[in-house]
């Protein structure tokens, strides 16, 4: 599976701020993004983190831009995440079917 596009500011000090400015120029305000920091997806409204993609929040580009200056934050365009979300969805459906089969005789 192809690795999704990741938008991230890199470096330290002035280099980091120049990198963040360049990354912000790549963001379209009307597009939607998933945000990740240190391995965890931002929950809706940036209220905590989760490792479960199904609990991740979706942020408009305008809001996502404001998080780029936080160290370790990566933005992933939602349209580029569709194959990964589809795979996770299939896995959840299969798990639910397996659980339903386990209890169907009770």
C-alpha positions as CSV (number, residue, x, y, z in Angstrom):
1,X,0.0,0.0,0.0
2,X,1.3,3.4,-0.9
3,X,2.4,5.6,2.0
4,X,0.1,8.6,2.5
5,X,1.2,12.2,1.9
6,X,2.5,13.7,5.1
7,X,2.9,17.5,5.6
8,X,5.2,18.3,8.5
9,X,7.5,21.1,9.6
10,X,11.1,20.0,10.2
11,X,14.2,21.4,11.8
12,X,14.8,23.7,14.8
13,X,14.6,27.4,15.6
14,X,14.4,29.5,12.5
15,X,14.7,26.5,10.2
16,X,11.6,25.0,11.8
17,X,9.6,28.2,11.4
18,X,10.6,28.5,7.7
19,X,9.7,24.8,7.2
20,X,6.3,25.4,8.9
21,X,5.6,28.4,6.6
22,X,6.4,26.3,3.6
23,X,4.2,23.5,4.8
24,X,1.3,25.9,5.4
25,X,1.5,27.0,1.8
26,X,0.8,23.4,0.7
27,X,-2.5,23.4,2.6
28,X,-5.8,24.2,1.0
29,X,-8.2,25.7,3.5
30,X,-11.2,23.8,2.2
31,X,-9.5,20.4,2.2
32,X,-9.8,18.1,5.2
33,X,-6.9,16.6,7.2
34,X,-6.1,14.0,9.9
35,X,-3.5,15.2,12.4
36,X,-1.0,13.0,14.1
37,X,1.6,13.7,16.8
38,X,4.1,11.3,18.3
39,X,2.2,8.3,16.9
40,X,-1.3,9.3,18.1
41,X,-4.2,10.7,16.0
42,X,-5.8,13.9,17.2
43,X,-9.3,13.3,18.5
44,X,-12.1,15.6,17.3
45,X,-11.5,19.2,18.4
46,X,-7.9,18.2,19.3
47,X,-9.2,16.8,22.6
48,X,-6.5,14.2,23.3
49,X,-5.0,11.5,21.1
50,X,-5.9,8.0,20.0
51,X,-4.2,5.2,18.3
52,X,-7.6,4.1,16.8
53,X,-8.0,5.7,13.4
54,X,-11.8,5.4,13.7
55,X,-11.7,7.8,16.6
56,X,-9.6,10.4,14.9
57,X,-10.9,13.9,14.2
58,X,-11.2,15.5,10.8
59,X,-9.9,19.0,10.5
60,X,-10.4,21.6,7.8
61,X,-7.2,23.0,6.3
62,X,-7.7,26.4,8.0
63,X,-7.7,24.7,11.4
64,X,-5.0,22.2,10.6
65,X,-2.6,25.0,9.6
66,X,-2.6,26.3,13.2
67,X,-1.2,23.0,14.5
68,X,1.8,22.9,12.2
69,X,3.9,25.0,14.6
70,X,3.6,22.4,17.3
71,X,6.6,20.1,17.4
72,X,6.0,16.7,16.0
73,X,2.7,17.4,14.3
74,X,2.0,15.8,10.9
75,X,-1.0,16.5,8.7
76,X,-2.4,13.9,6.3
77,X,-4.8,14.9,3.6
78,X,-8.0,12.9,4.1
79,X,-8.3,12.1,0.4
80,X,-4.9,10.4,0.5
81,X,-5.9,8.4,3.5
82,X,-8.9,6.7,1.8
83,X,-7.1,3.4,1.0
84,X,-5.9,3.1,4.6
85,X,-9.3,4.0,6.0
86,X,-11.0,1.5,3.7
87,X,-8.5,-1.3,4.8
88,X,-9.2,-0.5,8.5
89,X,-13.0,-0.5,7.8
90,X,-12.8,-4.0,6.2
91,X,-10.8,-5.2,9.2
92,X,-13.4,-3.8,11.6
93,X,-16.2,-5.4,9.6
94,X,-14.5,-8.8,9.7
95,X,-13.9,-8.5,13.5
96,X,-17.5,-7.7,14.1
97,X,-18.6,-10.6,11.9
98,X,-16.3,-12.9,13.9
99,X,-17.7,-11.7,17.2
100,X,-21.3,-12.0,16.0
101,X,-20.6,-15.6,14.9
102,X,-19.2,-16.4,18.4
103,X,-22.4,-15.4,20.1
104,X,-25.0,-16.4,17.6
105,X,-25.8,-19.7,19.5
106,X,-26.5,-17.9,22.9
